[in-house]
Amino acid sequence: MKKEEILQLFQQFEAVASELEGVECWSARELQKLLGYTKWENFEKVIKKAKDACNNAGEDAYNHFPDIRKTIPMPKGAEKEIDDIALTRYACYLIAQNGDSRKEEIAFAQNYFAVQTRRAEVIEQRLLEFERVKAREKLSQTEKQLSGILYERGVDNVGFGIIRSKGDQALFKLTTVQLKKKMGVPDNRPVADFLPTITIKAKDLAAEMTGLNVQSKDLKGQSRIESEHIANNTAVRNMLTQRGIIPENLPPADDVKKVQRKLVSDDKKVLKDSKKRKK
């Protein structure tokens, strides 16, 4: 997500924030639009899931999702009252958590409502961390799927490890040992946990390509699949270097597990703060 898009969404979410009986809240009708839901009926289903999550967390959903009425303008100067729901920050957070984080609006909302500091740059940084954690999770899923595909074609776990290592060498032009030494990665940790987002996604793309081509070309045996994986990583490397991005020269990023723990800690604070306000 670009900086300009983050700032625009930040301003939109700030503009519809209000206060009800001294509590910061958002209109469900307004949030519906910001999260890209065109039909109220569809958004109500997400709200229902969020209410269930709220109750399961030991909170009274009524305290976070009180029903209200909203007046909207009609043609010829008339007005009409419609059902609405006042949503606390915690309620908005739960709604966002039940949305599709692949949508930019949902991803932004998940991070906007998870932090208490209402500053665009804080949310931007959290979005970058959120994107990196999601990219790492996606790479793990892709590699797990690829391992399953290869196992069916005569490649065991040891063989898969060799294929993956050869792929990394094609992408970074360094062996795994050399890359770990250059980046300062502990011996017992995977390199991917310390890669910046773009190279995590590069590894994921190459692995996706290998999985697809192994099946479409009906490749079998470690040797043929290894050649395919090397070719795919080389292709991804060429694409990056043509745009001036040298994978092995990018600085290492913070340990993704620490970043993930920080995001989880922020999430827990949302519930903790909601309970404080209730007392």
Secondary structure, 3 states (H helix, E strand, C coil): CCHHHHHHHHHHHHHCEEEECCEEEEEHHHHHHHCCCCCHHHHHHHHHHHHHHHHHCCCCHHHHCCEEEEEEECHHHCEEEEEEEEEEHHHHHHHHHCCCCCCHHHHHHHHHCCCCCCCHHHHHHHHHHHHHHHHHHHHHHHHHHHHHHHHCCCCCHHHHHHHHHHHHHHHHCCCHHHHHHHHCCCCCCCHHHHCCHHHHHHHHHHHHHHHHHHHHCCCCCHHHHHHHHHHHHHHHHHHHHHCCCCHHHCCCCCCHHHHHHHHHHHHHHHHHHHHHHHC
